[in-house]
């Protein structure tokens, strides 16, 4: 390199190593948990973060059914979906979603925090969410990731 050369090296996908982390969502606040998970999925915790490369790690979230919201949010929060058919708007309350499909709550929160493009869809595939305390990813030897409290 010549003196004064200020070029930045961009890492390629083949040069990166991806790890597996497991996060326990029990007692965690939904938004704070989702922000940290999105940070790790995107790879921003690594010193060689490259915006156009999927440099993040895999994250397994367990105990999704035990995530909490603060204040009046559990009663007031609604999820909106439109089927594009007449009469298509569907509103679901948080307490109904957490009871029937607790994985969707965390997936929805994290999805809103990553890029909304092809790269974001690839990153979201590395998020594995499970309602209970068990997961089928023991073979990958995930490391516990401390988030929040």
N, C-alpha and C positions, 0 to 999 in steps of 0.2 A: 504494500500500500504506500502510496505517495503521501508526503506530509500535507496535512490539510484535507485529506480525502474524507468526506463526511457521508459516505454512502452507507446505507443501512442494509444489513443482510437479512433477507427474508427466508425463513425456514420452509422446507418442503414437507409434505405429508409423510414421505418415506423416512425423513430424518428425525421424526418425533416418536417418543415413547408414551403410550397411554396407560395410565394406572386405573385401578378400580377402587372406589371408596364406598363405604356404607355409612348412611346417616340415619340416626334414630330420630323420628319426628315426634316422639312422645313429649307432650307438654311444650312444644316449640310453637312460636307465633308463625302463622302461615307466610306472611309477606317477608319476614326476616329470613326464614328458612329458604324460601324460594329464591331470594336474592343471592344468598350464599351458594346454593346449588347451581344457579345459572352462572355464577362467577367461575365455578370449577368446571362446569360443562363447556364453557366457552374457552377456557384455558388462560384466563386473565391472571391467574395466580402464578403463572410460570414466567420466568425472566425473558423467555424468547417468544412471547405472545406475538402472533402475526394475525392481523384482522381478517385476511382472506383465506386462512387455512384453518381446518378443524384441528386445533392443537389441544383441545380439552380432554378431560378424563371421563371415564364412565362413573356414574353415580347411582347407587342402589339406595332407595329410601324405604325404610321399613316403618311400621306402625303409623301409616298414613291416617288411619281412623282416629288417632289420638292427637291430631294437630288442633291448635286452638286459635280463636280469633278474640280480640280484646273488645271491651265495651259492649255496645249494642249490635255489633257486626253479625254475630251468629243469627240474630232474628231478622236483620235488615238486608243482608247480602243476598243478591239474586244473580243467577247465571242466565244469560239470554242466548237463545239459539233460534234461527229461522229456517224452516224446512223449504222455503220458497214455494210452497203450495198455498192456496187460499186458506186463511185462518192459520197460517204457518208459524207465527211467533210463539216460542215456547219459553216460559219463565220457570226456573226451578229455584227453590230456596236452598240456601247453604245447608241448613239442618237436614233437608231431605237428601241432598246429594251426598253428604258425609255419611249418612246412614246406609244408602243403597250402593253408592260407587265412590268410596273414599279416595281412590287413586286419582280420579278425575280432578279433584280439588287441587292437588299439588301439581299435576300435569298442566292444568289451565294457568295456574299462577306462574309457573316457570316458563311456559310458552310465551307469555306476555313480556318476558324479560330477555328474550334472545332475539336475534335478527329475524325479520319476517321475509325470508327469501330461501333459496335452495340450501345455502349453508346452514341456516337456522333449522330447517327440516332434518338435515343430516345430524346436527348437534342434538336435537330432541330425541333421536333414536337411541342415544346413549344414556337416556334417563330411564331407569327401571323403578317403578313404584309398586309397593305391596301393602295391602291393608293391615296384615298381621306382622308378627315379629320374625317370621321365617321367609327365606328367599332361596331360589335355586342356583345362586351364583357362588357357592362355596369353592368351586374348582378354580375360580379366578383369584382367590385369596384376597378379597377386598380388605382394605385398611379402614379402620374406624376414623371418621372425620368429625372433629368436634366443632359444633356450630352453636352459637348463642350461649345460653346459660352455662 
